């Protein structure tokens, strides 16, 4: 009797897995060889927003936290404005445990038409271009092109990167539309900005160029002196004390300012300068809080005038309505901030 052949032993599982992994690896290598190293993707959308509003919003880097989905979606991201905040060369850097660290800078800008930027993340550069085109009354066609280079074999992630970038940029379009909707209603950085004709005003002032770190000291010292001189002349103030700002130099960290007390009519008092402002239009904010923390209100007023095509005439006025000696809670201190508007550009 011839014994039957013994069954062949099956391939060990470990060997099968090795073959499988090797096959997958080979497929991935072949895919990486076939895929391009350059990522170039564009997404476009029509939004309900005037083109100049869109450009003004995007051109000022301090607005990024109100519209960029990359910033809004990452609650741990911290922005640092270590560059100019507007114009070519403006930008910011960021740190984030989840998104990594990086920086962004605008390299080219055409008003109401185009913004180009360079991004640096973990030593790798990417680029984007945002194109704007008027698409009708208060409508804008916005296109966002993103470009990057990915070396082999990381270019295998190119399609994934395209998907993520386009998805996030579409979210940014929606954020832009929503933010501009608020701005059209006068809401900037959480402040309600109003506009109206202001009566003629007269001030007794002391004016000088002051470093940012000396503003509070300069104001308090000269305010008492002005009140004393008015009292010596038998004159009274007719409103809350003010600061008048004629210029604000970020590079030199100084401002040309005047400490001002409102009076009924022009005065002629030794060592004081009389300032009279005519009847004129102004945009203004009622700011509640520490007067040293009014930066966001000023940013909002700047953008309000720019969006509506106004020029600006100096001085900017901060009127300190609340007496901190009577009201101890800083959250209840009222500062009225006025930006006088020149003729529309």
C-alpha positions in Angstrom: 0.0 0.0 0.0 1.3 3.4 -1.0 0.9 5.9 1.8 -0.8 9.2 0.9 1.3 12.3 0.5 1.6 14.3 3.8 -0.2 17.7 3.5 2.1 20.6 2.9 2.6 22.9 5.9 0.9 26.4 5.5 2.9 29.6 5.4 3.5 30.8 8.9 1.4 33.8 9.9 4.5 35.8 10.7 5.7 35.3 7.2 2.3 36.3 5.7 2.3 39.5 7.7 5.8 40.3 6.5 4.8 39.8 2.8 1.7 41.9 3.4 3.6 44.7 5.0 6.2 44.5 2.3 3.5 44.8 -0.4 2.0 47.8 1.3 5.4 49.4 1.6 6.1 48.8 -2.1 2.7 50.3 -3.1 3.4 53.4 -0.9 6.9 53.8 -2.4 5.5 53.5 -5.9 2.7 56.0 -5.1 5.2 58.5 -3.6 7.3 58.2 -6.8 4.3 58.9 -9.0 2.9 61.8 -6.9 4.2 65.3 -7.5 6.5 66.9 -4.9 4.8 70.3 -5.2 1.4 70.8 -3.6 -0.7 73.5 -5.4 -4.3 73.9 -4.5 -7.0 76.6 -4.8 -10.4 77.0 -3.3 -12.9 79.8 -4.3 -16.1 81.1 -2.9 -18.5 84.1 -3.3 -19.2 85.9 0.0 -21.6 88.6 0.9 -19.1 91.4 1.8 -17.8 94.5 0.1 -14.4 93.9 -1.5 -12.7 96.8 0.3 -14.0 95.5 3.7 -12.5 92.1 2.9 -9.2 93.6 1.9 -9.0 95.8 5.0 -9.9 92.9 7.3 -7.2 90.6 5.8 -4.5 93.3 5.4 -4.3 94.0 9.1 -2.7 91.1 10.8 -4.2 92.0 14.2 -7.6 90.9 12.7 -6.4 87.3 12.2 -8.0 86.0 15.4 -11.4 87.1 14.1 -11.4 85.2 10.8 -8.6 82.6 10.4 -10.0 79.1 11.0 -6.4 78.0 11.8 -6.4 80.4 14.7 -10.0 80.1 15.8 -9.9 76.3 15.9 -6.8 76.0 17.9 -7.6 77.2 21.4 -4.0 76.7 22.6 -2.5 78.9 19.8 -0.8 82.1 21.0 -0.1 84.8 18.5 2.9 87.2 18.9 2.9 90.3 16.8 6.7 90.6 16.4 6.5 92.3 13.0 4.6 95.4 11.7 0.8 94.6 11.8 -0.1 96.1 8.4 1.4 96.4 4.9 4.1 94.4 3.1 6.4 92.9 5.7 3.7 92.7 8.3 3.0 89.4 10.1 3.0 87.4 13.3 4.4 84.3 14.8 2.6 81.6 16.8 3.2 78.8 19.3 0.9 75.9 19.8 1.3 72.5 21.4 -1.0 70.9 18.8 -0.3 72.8 15.6 3.3 73.5 16.2 5.2 76.8 16.0 5.5 79.0 12.9 5.3 82.5 11.4 3.6 84.3 8.6 4.6 87.5 6.7 2.9 89.3 3.8 5.3 89.6 0.9 3.1 91.5 -1.6 -0.2 93.4 -1.6 -2.4 95.1 -4.1 -5.2 97.1 -2.4 -8.6 95.4 -2.9 -7.1 92.8 -5.2 -4.4 90.6 -3.8 -2.4 89.5 -0.8 0.6 87.2 -0.9 2.2 85.5 2.2 5.1 83.3 3.2 4.6 80.8 6.0 7.4 79.1 7.9 6.7 76.0 10.0 9.4 73.8 11.4 11.9 75.1 8.9 9.7 74.4 5.9 8.3 77.3 3.8 4.9 77.4 2.2 3.2 80.2 0.3 -0.3 81.4 -0.3 -2.1 84.0 -2.5 -5.5 85.4 -1.8 -7.3 87.0 -4.8 -10.3 89.3 -4.5 -12.7 90.3 -7.2 -15.9 92.3 -6.9 -18.8 90.0 -7.7 -21.7 92.4 -7.5 -23.2 94.8 -5.0 -21.6 94.1 -1.6 -20.3 90.7 -2.9 -16.8 89.4 -3.4 -15.3 86.4 -5.1 -12.4 85.3 -3.0 -9.9 82.7 -4.1 -7.2 81.2 -1.9 -4.2 79.4 -3.5 -1.8 77.4 -1.3 1.6 76.2 -2.5 4.2 74.0 -0.8 7.0 71.5 -1.6 7.1 68.1 0.0 10.3 65.9 -0.4 10.1 62.2 -1.1 8.5 60.3 0.6 6.5 63.0 2.6 4.9 64.0 -0.7 2.7 60.9 -0.1 0.8 63.1 2.3 0.2 65.8 -0.5 -3.5 64.8 -1.1 -4.2 64.8 2.6 -2.6 68.2 2.9 -4.7 69.6 0.0 -7.9 68.3 1.7 -7.1 69.9 5.0 -6.0 73.2 3.6 -9.0 73.6 1.4 -11.4 72.6 4.2 -9.8 75.1 6.6 -9.7 77.9 4.0 -13.4 77.4 3.2 -14.1 77.8 7.0 -12.1 81.0 6.9 -14.3 82.3 4.1 -17.4 81.8 6.3 -15.6 83.5 9.2 -14.7 86.5 7.0 -18.3 86.9 5.8 -19.6 86.7 9.4 -17.0 89.2 10.7 -17.7 91.7 8.0 -21.4 91.3 8.7 -20.7 92.6 12.2 -18.5 95.4 10.9 -21.2 96.6 8.6 -23.3 97.0 11.7 -20.5 99.0 13.5 -19.2 96.1 15.7 -15.4 96.0 15.8 -13.4 93.9 18.3 -16.5 93.7 20.5 -17.0 97.5 20.5 -20.1 99.3 19.2 -18.9 102.2 17.1 -21.2 105.1 16.5 -20.9 108.2 14.4 -22.3 111.7 14.7 -21.7 115.4 14.7 -19.7 116.8 17.6 -20.1 120.3 19.0 -17.2 122.8 19.0 -14.9 122.3 22.0 -12.3 124.3 23.8 -9.5 123.0 26.0 -6.7 124.3 28.2 -3.8 122.0 27.5 -0.2 121.1 28.2 1.4 119.2 25.3 4.6 117.2 24.7 6.1 114.1 23.2 5.9 111.3 25.7 7.2 107.8 25.9 4.5 105.1 26.0 5.7 104.1 29.5 5.4 107.6 30.8 1.9 108.5 29.6 0.1 107.9 32.9 2.7 109.8 34.9 2.7 112.7 32.4 -1.1 112.9 32.5 -1.5 112.8 36.2 1.2 115.4 36.9 0.0 117.9 34.3 -3.7 117.5 35.0 -3.4 118.8 38.5 -1.3 121.7 37.3 -3.9 122.7 34.7 -6.7 122.7 37.3 -4.6 124.8 39.6 -3.9 127.4 37.0 -7.6 127.6 36.0 -8.5 128.0 39.6 -5.9 130.8 40.0 -7.6 132.6 37.1 -11.1 132.1 38.5 -12.1 129.7 35.7 -13.9 126.4 35.9 -13.8 123.3 33.7 -17.0 122.4 31.8 -16.6 118.6 31.5 -14.4 115.5 32.1 -10.6 115.7 31.7 -9.2 114.5 28.4 -6.0 113.4 26.6 -5.5 114.6 23.1 -3.3 112.4 20.9 -1.7 114.0 17.8 0.5 111.0 16.7 1.3 107.5 18.0 4.7 106.2 16.9 5.0 102.4 17.5 8.6 102.3 16.3 9.9 105.0 18.6 7.4 104.0 21.3 6.2 107.5 21.9 3.2 109.8 21.3 2.7 113.5 20.8 -0.1 114.2 23.3 -1.7 116.9 25.3 -3.3 116.8 28.8 -6.5 118.7 28.3 -9.3 120.2 30.5 -12.4 121.4 28.7 -13.3 125.0 29.2 -16.2 127.2 28.1 -14.1 129.4 25.7 -10.5 129.9 24.6 -8.2 130.9 27.4 -4.9 132.8 27.6 -2.9 131.5 30.6 0.8 131.4 31.0 2.3 127.9 30.3 -1.0 126.6 29.0 -2.0 126.3 25.3 -5.6 126.9 24.3 -7.0 124.4 21.8 -10.3 124.9 20.0 -11.9 122.2 17.8 -14.7 123.2 15.4 -18.0 121.4 14.8 -17.2 118.2 13.0 -18.2 114.6 12.5 -16.6 111.8 14.6 -16.7 108.1 15.1 -16.7 107.2 18.8 -16.8 104.4 21.3 -18.0 104.2 24.9 -15.3 102.1 26.5 -15.8 100.6 29.9 -12.7 99.4 31.7 -9.1 100.4 32.5 -8.2 103.4 30.2 -4.7 101.8 29.8 -6.4 98.9 28.0 -8.2 100.7 25.2 -6.0 99.4 22.4 -8.8 97.2 20.9 -11.2 100.2 20.8 -8.6 102.2 18.9 -7.9 99.3 16.4 -11.7 99.2 15.9 -12.0 102.9 15.2 -9.1 102.8 12.8 -10.7 100.0 10.8 -14.1 101.7 11.0 -12.8 104.8 9.3 -10.8 102.8 6.7 -13.8 100.6 5.8 -16.0 103.6 5.2 -13.4 105.5 3.2 -12.9 108.3 5.8 -9.8 110.3 6.3 -8.9 111.2 9.8 -8.2 114.6 11.4 -6.3 114.9 14.7 -6.4 115.0 17.6 -7.8 111.7 18.8 -9.6 112.4 22.1 -9.9 110.1 25.1 -12.4 111.6 27.5 -12.2 110.1 31.1 -15.8 110.4 32.2 -15.6 108.4 35.4 -13.6 109.7 38.4 -11.7 106.7 39.8 -11.6 108.3 43.2 -15.4 108.0 43.3 -15.9 104.6 41.5 -13.5 101.9 42.7 -14.4 99.2 40.2 -12.3 99.7 37.0 -14.9 97.7 35.0 -17.3 100.6 35.5 -14.9 103.4 34.4 -16.1 105.1 31.2 -13.7 106.4 28.6 -15.2 108.1 25.5 -12.9 107.8 22.5 -13.4 110.1 19.5 -11.9 109.9 16.1 -12.7 113.0 14.0 -13.4 112.1 10.4 -12.1 114.1 7.5 -13.8 114.1 4.1 -14.1 110.7 2.5 -11.1 109.7 0.4 
